[in-house]
Amino acid sequence: MPKMVLDLRGLSCPQPVFETKRAIENPSFEELEVIVDTKTSVENIQRLLANFKGIFYTVEEGEDIKVTISRRQG
């Protein structure tokens, strides 16, 4: 399955966390890119991801913040 992209800019917490959780709980989830615009959203998403085993992520900061999440490392 190709990488899914969730553009969650402009949404206030906890909505980005709920949308991210729904996407990674999908059985077909392999890789996901989440785009947010606040550090608070990133911190909350990182807390969410800490509860899932076998999930890896990277964070890229720029004009927007991209969190790339996958089931496999690398």
Secondary structure, DSSP 8 states (H G I E B T S, - for coil): ---EEEE-TT--TTHHHHHHHHHHTSTT-SEEEEEES-HHHHHHHHHHHTTSTT-EEEEEESSSEEEEEESS--
